[in-house]
Amino acid sequence: MADSLFFSRDTRVFIRLDSGDAAWEIPVLDGFSFSQATNASEVTLNEMADADGVSRRDRQLFNDSFAPAEWSFSTYARPFFASSKDRSVEQALWALLAGDAYYKSADNTFRDSSVSGSSYIAQGTGGTANQQVIDFGQSNKTNLGTASIWFVMGDSSDSAAAGDALTAYKIEGCCVNEVTFDFDIDGIATLNWSGMGKIIKEVAVTASDTSPTGVAGDDIWLKTDSPAYSNSSIQIAKTTDFAAVIKPTVDGIDSDTNYIRNRLSYLSASSTTTSGSVTLPLTGGNITISNNMTFVTPETLGVVNQPLGHVTGTRTVSGSVSCYLNNESNASADLFSDLIGATDTITNSFNLTFSIGGTIATTTPTIEFKMENCHLEIPTHNIEDVISLETNFHALPSTVGGTNELVISYAG
């Protein structure tokens, strides 16, 4: 029997929200991972010798529970314009990070607790009429949205034929715990996602030109009579039949025009207590949004317990930026002077706007991170050929219990 090998470049990733039947294919970059471990207890013997000088030195291992499954992958930030609205390829991940992730297909929005609830990923709002705006107004909850994630091995093209046995791994009950955006000056805007899930299963993928008989929760159907990457070639089981997957080629999502170049980015910073403002061309930095989730697992004796689900912790939005030291008017030297001189300020407050790819009101494709109440630490000088400053920041809500640390806007 010939070996059958799988290459990471042939892997496709799919997400289906647990709150409904909507499913997406997420184009991911190299370096994705998923794993799950077990928590075990060790029992050892440590006794004195008997009359013959014999001492038992054994040990036993017992599986107590499964640890939560862990997954991570990276995606490009890719806004696109379709049906008179701006959207993003990775919008389902933002919905899971920011709330309950109820999807309303009629207007392509995500809602807080039902398709008629208040939207937290809203289209038709923002600086211009068509921007997709992501805020965290519905994120003060102990549980956020969950989804199933499939990693399908061995199908990166239209080569699958009826009867092919493809391999897929499904992670159930997934939550998005954290996303990090890194400013790589010569790179493309990239989002690094990570989270947890209940359990990893190996599931079968049916490659056929006719619908499988019966539907199970783990089923994936590859329609071999449809072109690969069309929005009907992969379908995922829902309650009674199969749901078509929203694909990266639909509405031109997969075109080469919706990648965002980091080099066209800058930071606008102003203090809420003074009238001065600075605009800083950046040399690097990062923004991290974290839900600080933990998983709850029972501890019943005599069984291998499985994780029940996640619980949110403190929501944190933080990061750092670096730029050259510049003593021109309203430049980085002024920012350092303001911070070092604020000897009586316990918590300083700055309005930071990261414009990635250009000015969002006039340039596409772009993404904007707006933080209206940031605490900045005193910058650190990096002594190199060209002296630079590095500053850590922490986005805070305007009130205790608030959710307005951050607003993200896409323009495609």
C-alpha positions in Angstrom: 0.0 0.0 0.0 1.4 3.4 -1.0 2.0 6.0 1.6 -0.5 8.9 1.7 1.2 12.1 2.9 -0.5 15.4 3.6 1.2 18.8 3.1 0.4 21.9 5.1 0.1 23.9 1.9 -2.9 21.7 0.9 -4.9 22.4 4.0 -8.2 24.4 4.0 -9.8 25.9 7.1 -13.6 26.2 7.6 -15.6 27.8 10.4 -19.3 27.2 11.2 -20.9 29.3 13.9 -22.7 27.3 16.7 -25.4 30.0 16.8 -26.6 29.1 13.3 -25.9 27.4 10.1 -23.6 30.0 8.5 -20.1 28.7 7.5 -17.0 30.4 6.0 -13.8 29.3 4.5 -10.9 31.2 6.1 -7.7 31.6 3.9 -4.9 31.0 6.4 -1.1 31.4 6.2 1.6 28.9 6.8 2.3 28.1 10.5 -1.2 27.2 11.6 -1.4 24.7 14.5 -3.9 22.8 16.6 -3.4 20.3 19.5 -4.9 18.8 22.6 -3.3 17.2 25.7 -4.5 15.2 28.7 -4.2 16.1 32.3 -2.8 13.1 34.3 -2.1 12.3 37.9 0.9 10.3 39.0 0.8 7.9 42.0 4.2 6.7 43.3 5.3 4.3 46.0 8.0 5.3 48.4 8.4 2.8 51.3 11.1 1.4 53.4 12.7 -2.0 52.7 11.4 -5.3 54.1 13.5 -7.9 55.8 14.8 -9.0 52.4 15.9 -5.5 51.4 13.0 -5.2 48.9 11.3 -1.9 48.4 8.4 -1.3 45.9 9.4 1.6 43.6 6.5 1.6 41.2 4.3 4.4 39.8 1.0 4.6 38.1 -0.5 7.2 35.7 -4.2 8.0 35.5 -5.9 10.3 32.9 -8.0 12.9 34.8 -9.3 15.0 32.0 -8.7 16.4 28.5 -7.0 19.8 28.5 -8.8 22.3 26.2 -7.9 22.1 22.6 -5.7 24.9 21.4 -5.5 26.4 17.9 -3.8 29.3 16.2 -3.4 30.6 12.6 -2.8 33.8 10.8 -4.8 35.6 8.2 -4.3 38.7 6.1 -6.6 41.7 6.9 -8.6 41.8 3.7 -11.5 44.2 3.4 -13.7 44.0 0.3 -16.7 45.9 -1.1 -19.8 43.9 -2.2 -23.5 44.5 -2.3 -23.0 48.2 -1.4 -21.2 47.3 1.9 -17.7 47.0 3.1 -16.9 43.6 4.6 -13.9 41.5 5.5 -12.8 38.0 4.7 -12.1 37.3 8.4 -15.3 38.9 9.8 -16.5 35.7 11.4 -13.4 35.7 13.6 -14.0 39.3 14.7 -17.6 38.4 15.6 -16.5 35.5 17.8 -13.9 37.7 19.5 -16.4 40.6 20.2 -19.7 38.9 21.2 -22.2 36.2 20.6 -21.7 36.0 16.8 -25.2 35.7 15.6 -25.1 36.1 11.8 -27.8 37.8 9.8 -27.4 36.9 6.2 -30.0 39.4 4.9 -27.6 42.3 5.6 -24.4 40.4 6.4 -24.1 41.6 10.0 -23.4 39.9 13.3 -25.7 40.4 16.2 -25.4 40.2 20.0 -27.9 37.5 21.0 -30.3 37.0 18.0 -30.5 38.1 14.4 -32.8 40.9 15.6 -30.5 42.1 18.4 -28.3 45.1 18.5 -25.4 44.6 16.0 -21.8 44.8 17.2 -20.3 44.3 13.7 -22.3 46.8 11.8 -22.3 47.8 8.1 -23.4 51.2 7.0 -21.9 53.0 10.0 -18.6 54.6 10.7 -16.6 57.5 9.1 -18.2 56.8 5.7 -21.5 55.2 4.9 -20.1 51.8 3.8 -17.4 51.0 6.3 -17.6 47.8 8.3 -17.2 48.8 12.0 -16.3 46.4 14.8 -16.8 47.5 18.3 -16.9 45.6 21.6 -20.2 47.0 23.0 -21.6 43.5 23.5 -18.5 41.8 24.9 -19.1 42.3 28.6 -20.3 38.7 29.0 -19.1 35.6 30.7 -19.5 33.6 27.5 -18.9 34.8 23.9 -19.7 33.1 20.6 -18.5 29.6 19.8 -17.9 27.8 16.5 -16.6 24.6 15.0 -13.4 24.7 13.1 -12.4 22.2 10.4 -8.9 21.7 9.1 -9.3 19.7 5.8 -6.1 18.0 4.7 -5.2 17.3 1.1 -7.5 19.5 -1.0 -6.0 22.7 -2.2 -7.2 22.5 -5.8 -9.9 20.9 -7.9 -8.2 17.5 -8.0 -10.6 15.8 -5.6 -12.7 13.1 -7.2 -15.7 11.1 -6.2 -14.7 8.4 -3.8 -11.5 10.2 -2.6 -11.0 9.8 1.2 -9.9 13.2 2.4 -8.9 13.7 6.1 -10.3 16.4 8.3 -10.0 17.4 11.9 -12.8 19.2 13.7 -12.5 21.3 16.9 -15.8 21.7 18.6 -16.9 24.6 20.9 -14.1 26.9 19.7 -13.8 30.4 21.1 -11.5 33.2 19.9 -9.3 34.3 22.8 -6.8 36.7 21.3 -5.7 38.4 18.1 -2.5 40.3 17.5 -1.7 42.7 14.7 2.0 43.3 14.1 3.4 46.2 12.2 5.9 44.8 9.8 7.1 47.7 7.7 7.7 45.7 4.6 4.9 43.3 5.1 1.2 42.9 4.4 -1.3 43.6 7.3 -1.6 40.3 9.1 -3.8 39.2 12.0 -2.6 36.4 14.3 -5.6 34.5 15.8 -5.6 32.0 18.7 -8.2 30.3 20.9 -9.4 27.2 22.5 -12.0 24.5 22.0 -13.6 21.5 23.7 -12.3 18.5 21.8 -10.5 17.6 18.5 -12.1 14.9 16.3 -11.0 13.2 13.1 -14.0 13.3 10.8 -14.5 11.9 7.3 -15.0 14.1 4.2 -17.3 12.7 1.6 -16.2 13.5 -2.0 -19.1 12.9 -4.3 -21.2 14.4 -7.0 -24.4 13.5 -5.1 -25.5 14.4 -1.6 -24.7 11.9 1.1 -27.6 10.0 2.6 -28.4 11.4 6.0 -26.8 14.2 7.8 -24.5 14.1 10.9 -23.0 17.0 12.8 -19.4 16.2 11.6 -20.2 15.7 7.9 -18.4 17.6 5.2 -19.5 17.1 1.6 -17.1 18.0 -1.2 -19.2 18.4 -4.4 -16.9 17.1 -7.1 -19.2 18.4 -9.8 -18.7 22.0 -8.7 -15.4 23.9 -9.4 -13.2 24.1 -6.4 -13.4 27.4 -4.4 -16.9 28.1 -5.8 -19.4 28.8 -3.0 -21.0 25.4 -3.5 -18.0 23.0 -3.8 -17.7 22.5 0.0 -20.8 22.1 2.1 -21.0 21.5 5.9 -23.7 19.6 7.7 -26.4 21.6 9.5 -29.6 20.5 11.2 -31.3 18.6 8.4 -29.1 19.1 5.2 -25.9 20.8 4.1 -25.0 24.5 4.3 -23.0 26.1 1.5 -19.8 27.7 2.6 -19.1 31.4 2.1 -16.0 31.2 0.0 -13.0 33.6 -0.6 -13.8 34.0 -4.3 -17.4 35.1 -3.8 -17.9 38.8 -4.7 -14.2 39.1 -5.7 -12.9 38.6 -2.2 -9.9 36.6 -3.5 -8.7 39.4 -5.8 -5.2 40.8 -5.5 -6.5 44.3 -4.8 -7.6 43.9 -1.2 -4.3 43.3 0.5 -3.2 46.1 2.9 0.4 47.3 2.8 1.8 48.2 6.2 4.3 50.7 4.8 1.4 53.1 4.1 0.5 53.4 7.8 0.8 56.1 10.5 -0.2 56.9 14.0 -2.2 60.0 15.1 -1.9 60.8 18.8 -3.5 63.6 20.8 -4.0 64.2 24.5 -7.5 64.6 25.8 -6.2 67.1 28.3 -4.3 69.4 25.9 -4.9 70.7 22.4 -1.6 69.4 20.9 -1.5 66.4 18.6 1.3 64.5 16.8 1.4 62.4 13.6 4.0 59.7 13.8 5.3 57.6 10.8 6.0 54.2 12.4 8.9 51.8 12.2 7.1 48.9 13.9 4.7 47.9 16.7 1.8 45.7 17.6 -1.7 45.7 18.9 -3.1 42.8 21.0 -6.7 42.3 21.9 -7.3 39.5 24.5 -10.3 38.1 26.2 -8.1 36.2 28.7 -10.4 33.2 28.6 -10.2 30.0 30.7 -11.9 26.7 30.3 -14.0 25.0 32.9 -13.5 21.3 33.3 -15.2 19.0 35.9 -13.1 16.9 38.3 -15.2 13.7 38.7 -13.2 10.7 39.9 -13.1 7.6 37.8 -13.8 9.2 34.4 -11.8 11.2 31.9 -13.5 14.6 32.1 -13.9 16.8 29.1 -13.9 20.6 29.1 -17.4 22.1 29.4 -16.8 25.6 27.9 -15.0 28.9 28.3 -15.3 31.7 30.7 -14.1 35.2 29.8 -11.6 37.1 31.9 -10.4 40.7 31.8 -10.6 42.2 28.3 -7.3 43.8 27.5 -6.2 46.0 24.6 -2.6 46.9 24.6 0.5 47.1 22.5 3.6 49.0 21.6 4.8 51.3 18.8 8.2 52.4 17.7 9.3 55.4 15.6 12.4 57.5 14.9 13.2 60.3 17.4 12.3 63.5 15.5 12.4 67.0 17.0 10.3 68.7 14.3 7.1 70.4 15.4 4.4 68.0 16.5 6.7 65.0 16.2 7.9 62.2 18.4 10.2 64.4 20.6 7.1 66.4 21.6 5.3 63.2 22.7 8.2 62.2 24.9 8.4 65.7 26.4 4.7 65.6 27.2 4.9 62.2 28.9 8.1 62.9 30.9 6.7 66.2 32.0 3.4 64.9 33.3 4.7 64.3 36.9 1.4 64.9 38.5 -0.7 62.7 36.1 -1.7 59.3 37.5 -3.3 58.0 34.4 -2.7 59.9 31.2 -5.2 59.9 28.4 -4.3 59.9 24.7 -6.5 59.5 21.7 -4.6 57.1 19.4 -5.7 56.3 15.8 -3.7 53.7 13.8 -4.3 54.1 10.1 -3.1 51.0 8.4 -2.8 51.3 4.6 -3.6 55.0 4.5 -6.4 57.4 5.5 -9.6 55.3 5.8 -11.9 58.1 4.6 -10.1 58.4 1.3 -8.0 55.3 0.7 -8.9 51.6 0.1 -8.2 49.0 1.2 -7.5 50.2 4.7 -8.1 49.2 8.4 -8.2 51.6 11.3 -7.8 51.0 15.0 -9.2 53.9 17.0 -8.6 54.1 20.8 -10.0 57.2 22.5 -8.6 56.7 26.0 -5.1 55.3 26.0 -2.6 55.3 28.9 0.9 55.7 27.5 4.1 54.7 29.3 7.2 56.8 29.1 9.0 56.0 25.8 12.2 54.1 25.8 15.1 55.3 23.7 16.7 52.7 21.4 20.3 53.7 20.7 21.1 52.5 17.2 22.4 54.1 14.0 19.2 56.2 14.0 17.9 56.8 17.5 14.3 55.7 17.9 11.6 55.6 20.6 9.4 52.7 21.7 6.2 53.3 23.7 3.8 50.9 25.3 0.2 51.8 25.4 -3.0 50.4 27.2 -6.4 51.2 25.8 -8.9 51.8 28.6 -12.7 52.3 28.7 -13.9 55.8 29.5 -15.7 54.4 32.6 -15.4 51.4 34.8 -17.4 48.7 33.1 -17.3 50.4 29.8 -16.6 48.7 26.4 -15.3 51.6 24.3 -11.6 50.8 24.5 -11.4 50.1 20.8 -13.3 50.6 17.5 -12.0 48.9 14.3 -13.1 50.1 10.9 -12.6 48.4 7.5 -12.8 50.1 4.1 -12.6 47.9 1.0 
